[in-house]
Amino acid sequence: MERVLSRREASEAVHDHGWRYLLGALRTSVPVDSLAGAVALAAEAVAVCGDDADRHLRVDARPERLVLTLQSLDRAAVTTRDTELARLITAAVGAVAVGGSGPPVPQPEIATGAPRSVQLLEVAIDALHIAGIRPFWKAVLGYADEAGAEGPQDPLVDPVGQGPAIWFQQMDRARPQRNRIHFDVCVPHDEAPRRVEAALAAGGRLLSAARAPAFWVLADAEGNEACVTTWQGRDG
């Protein structure tokens, strides 16, 4: 029987296998040297998942990397089956040589010289009356309800998994001088300090670390905000 895991359980189950827990999903990246190599590894991952591939695995194949995401799609959460599949995929991928360069290694691309670590992006929209604006954003983006989340204040997701999730932050009063839409950049917990430091070095300001390591609130030189977020500090 599959069991939904807590954030900490999911993270600890796959950390040493090259995956990271991000926003209710497990994600890893496999460096490759060709699109053909990426497709070959994707086929290996699908074969390992077997009949569970369609309801757990998503792949993004590029000439330079293969990004793999695991989530029990009917629950929009990580279960024991997802962590089991992550370990099986890592073992299977590590046994395959691609392009004569040796076995590829699933990794979160933290401090490896990669353009960035694995991550997921959310867009947060501040609202006084969330139920009144949610239908507009659902329609204009062509988005859908997340599995098990169909309430008038619940997040919205791209049904084909290409765009960032949208969530709505309740305002208690109008704040016309404050930006009303901001990005939440969910990164691996062991990447977050480096990402915050880089943002500050690039001219940003730290507005609040009161809820770190769940999230840090940053702003650019003109006050536009973004949050760097992790799974930590959210399990009660």
C-alpha positions as CSV (number, residue, x, y, z in Angstrom):
1,M,0.0,0.0,0.0
2,E,1.4,3.4,-1.0
3,R,1.8,5.9,1.8
4,V,2.1,9.7,1.4
5,L,5.3,10.8,2.9
6,S,6.1,13.9,4.9
7,R,8.5,16.3,3.4
8,R,11.4,15.2,5.7
9,E,10.7,11.5,5.0
10,A,10.7,12.1,1.2
11,S,13.8,14.1,1.3
12,E,15.8,11.7,3.5
13,A,14.7,8.7,1.4
14,V,16.2,9.9,-1.8
15,H,18.9,12.4,-0.8
16,D,21.8,10.0,-1.2
17,H,20.5,8.8,-4.5
18,G,20.9,12.1,-6.3
19,W,17.3,13.3,-6.0
20,R,15.8,16.3,-4.2
21,Y,12.3,16.9,-2.8
22,L,10.7,20.0,-4.3
23,L,7.0,21.1,-3.9
24,G,5.5,17.7,-3.5
25,A,7.7,16.0,-6.1
26,L,11.1,14.4,-6.4
27,R,13.5,15.7,-9.1
28,T,16.9,14.9,-10.5
29,S,19.0,15.8,-13.5
30,V,21.2,13.5,-15.6
31,P,24.0,15.1,-17.7
32,V,24.2,13.8,-21.2
33,D,26.0,14.7,-24.4
34,S,23.2,14.3,-26.9
35,L,19.5,14.2,-27.3
36,A,19.7,10.6,-28.4
37,G,21.5,9.8,-25.1
38,A,18.8,11.6,-23.1
39,V,16.1,9.7,-24.9
40,A,17.9,6.4,-24.3
41,L,18.1,7.1,-20.6
42,A,14.5,8.2,-20.5
43,A,13.5,4.9,-22.0
44,E,15.5,3.1,-19.3
45,A,13.7,5.1,-16.6
46,V,10.3,4.3,-18.1
47,A,11.2,0.6,-18.3
48,V,12.3,0.5,-14.6
49,C,8.9,2.1,-13.6
50,G,7.0,-0.4,-15.7
51,D,3.2,-0.1,-15.3
52,D,3.7,2.8,-12.8
53,A,5.5,5.1,-15.3
54,D,2.4,6.9,-16.5
55,R,1.1,7.8,-13.1
56,H,4.4,8.6,-11.4
57,L,7.1,9.6,-13.9
58,R,7.6,12.8,-16.0
59,V,10.7,13.3,-18.3
60,D,12.2,16.4,-19.9
61,A,14.8,15.3,-22.5
62,R,17.3,17.9,-23.8
63,P,20.6,17.5,-25.6
64,E,22.6,18.4,-22.5
65,R,20.5,16.9,-19.7
66,L,17.6,14.6,-18.8
67,V,15.4,16.0,-16.0
68,L,13.3,13.3,-14.2
69,T,10.4,14.1,-11.9
70,L,8.5,11.6,-9.7
71,Q,5.2,12.2,-8.1
72,S,2.0,10.2,-7.4
73,L,0.0,12.2,-9.9
74,D,-3.4,11.2,-8.6
75,R,-2.5,12.5,-5.1
76,A,-0.2,15.4,-6.1
77,A,2.3,14.1,-3.5
78,V,5.3,11.9,-2.9
79,T,4.5,8.4,-1.8
80,T,6.6,5.4,-0.8
81,R,6.3,4.1,-4.3
82,D,7.9,7.3,-5.7
83,T,10.9,7.0,-3.4
84,E,11.3,3.3,-4.4
85,L,11.2,4.3,-8.1
86,A,13.8,7.0,-7.5
87,R,16.2,4.5,-6.1
88,L,15.5,2.0,-8.9
89,I,16.0,4.6,-11.6
90,T,19.3,5.8,-10.1
91,A,20.6,2.3,-10.0
92,A,19.5,1.5,-13.6
93,V,20.7,4.8,-15.1
94,G,24.1,4.4,-13.4
95,A,24.6,1.1,-15.1
96,V,24.1,2.5,-18.6
97,A,27.0,4.0,-20.6
98,V,26.0,6.9,-22.9
99,G,28.1,8.1,-25.8
100,G,31.2,6.3,-24.6
101,S,31.6,8.8,-21.6
102,G,30.8,6.3,-18.9
103,P,27.8,5.8,-16.7
104,P,25.7,9.0,-16.2
105,V,25.0,10.1,-12.6
106,P,21.6,11.4,-11.5
107,Q,22.3,14.5,-9.5
108,P,20.6,17.7,-8.3
109,E,23.3,19.8,-10.0
110,I,24.3,21.6,-6.8
111,A,27.8,23.2,-6.9
112,T,28.7,21.2,-10.0
113,G,29.3,24.0,-12.5
114,A,25.8,23.4,-14.0
115,P,23.8,26.5,-15.0
116,R,21.6,25.9,-11.9
117,S,20.4,23.3,-9.5
118,V,17.1,21.4,-10.1
119,Q,14.3,23.6,-9.0
120,L,10.6,24.3,-9.5
121,L,8.9,27.7,-9.9
122,E,5.7,29.0,-8.4
123,V,4.0,32.4,-9.0
124,A,2.2,33.9,-6.0
125,I,-0.6,36.3,-6.5
126,D,-1.8,38.5,-3.6
127,A,-5.5,39.0,-3.4
128,L,-8.2,40.4,-1.2
129,H,-10.8,38.0,-2.6
130,I,-9.1,34.9,-3.9
131,A,-12.3,33.1,-5.0
132,G,-13.2,36.1,-7.1
133,I,-9.9,36.1,-9.1
134,R,-9.0,32.4,-9.3
135,P,-11.4,31.7,-12.2
136,F,-9.8,34.4,-14.3
137,W,-6.3,33.0,-13.9
138,K,-7.5,29.5,-14.5
139,A,-9.2,30.6,-17.7
140,V,-6.5,33.0,-19.1
141,L,-3.7,30.5,-18.5
142,G,-5.6,27.4,-19.5
143,Y,-4.7,25.9,-16.1
144,A,-6.5,23.2,-14.1
145,D,-7.1,22.2,-10.5
146,E,-4.3,20.2,-8.8
147,A,-5.3,16.7,-7.9
148,G,-7.4,16.8,-4.7
149,A,-7.4,20.6,-4.6
150,E,-10.5,22.0,-6.2
151,G,-11.5,24.6,-3.6
152,P,-12.1,28.3,-4.4
153,Q,-8.7,29.3,-2.9
154,D,-6.6,26.3,-4.0
155,P,-3.5,26.5,-6.3
156,L,-3.7,26.1,-10.0
157,V,-1.4,24.0,-12.2
158,D,-0.5,23.6,-15.8
159,P,-2.2,20.4,-16.9
160,V,0.7,19.5,-19.2
161,G,3.3,20.3,-16.6
162,Q,5.2,23.0,-18.5
163,G,4.3,26.2,-16.7
164,P,4.8,27.2,-13.0
165,A,2.2,26.6,-10.4
166,I,0.0,29.5,-9.4
167,W,-1.0,30.0,-5.7
168,F,-2.9,32.8,-4.0
169,Q,-1.8,34.7,-0.9
170,Q,-4.5,36.2,1.2
171,M,-4.2,39.9,1.8
172,D,-5.8,41.6,4.8
173,R,-5.9,45.1,3.2
174,A,-5.1,46.8,0.0
175,R,-1.4,47.6,-0.4
176,P,-1.1,49.7,-3.6
177,Q,2.6,50.4,-3.2
178,R,3.6,46.8,-2.9
179,N,3.9,44.5,-5.8
180,R,1.1,42.0,-5.9
181,I,2.7,39.1,-7.9
182,H,6.0,37.5,-6.9
183,F,8.0,34.4,-7.8
184,D,8.7,31.6,-5.4
185,V,11.8,29.7,-6.5
186,C,11.8,26.3,-4.8
187,V,15.4,24.9,-4.6
188,P,17.0,22.0,-2.9
189,H,17.5,22.6,0.8
190,D,21.2,22.4,0.4
191,E,21.2,24.8,-2.5
192,A,19.2,27.6,-0.8
193,P,22.0,29.4,1.1
194,R,24.1,29.6,-2.0
195,R,21.1,30.9,-4.0
196,V,20.3,33.6,-1.5
197,E,23.9,34.7,-1.3
198,A,24.1,35.0,-5.1
199,A,21.0,37.1,-5.2
200,L,22.3,39.5,-2.5
201,A,25.7,39.7,-4.3
202,A,23.8,40.6,-7.5
203,G,22.3,43.7,-5.9
204,G,19.3,42.2,-4.0
205,R,18.2,42.9,-0.5
206,L,17.1,40.5,2.2
207,L,13.7,41.6,3.5
208,S,13.1,38.8,5.9
209,A,14.7,35.5,7.0
210,A,12.2,35.1,9.9
211,R,10.7,31.9,8.3
212,A,14.0,30.5,7.0
213,P,14.8,27.8,6.0
214,A,11.2,27.5,4.7
215,F,11.7,30.7,2.8
216,W,13.7,33.9,2.5
217,V,12.0,37.1,1.2
218,L,14.3,39.0,-1.2
219,A,13.9,42.1,-3.3
220,D,15.6,43.7,-6.2
221,A,16.9,47.3,-6.0
222,E,13.4,48.7,-6.9
223,G,11.6,46.6,-4.3
224,N,10.2,43.8,-6.5
225,E,10.1,40.7,-4.4
226,A,11.0,37.0,-4.8
227,C,11.2,34.2,-2.3
228,V,13.7,31.4,-2.2
229,T,11.9,28.4,-0.7
230,T,12.7,24.9,0.5
231,W,10.7,22.0,2.0
232,Q,12.3,22.5,5.4
233,G,10.4,24.1,8.3
234,R,7.0,23.1,6.9
235,D,6.3,19.8,8.6
236,G,5.0,21.2,11.9
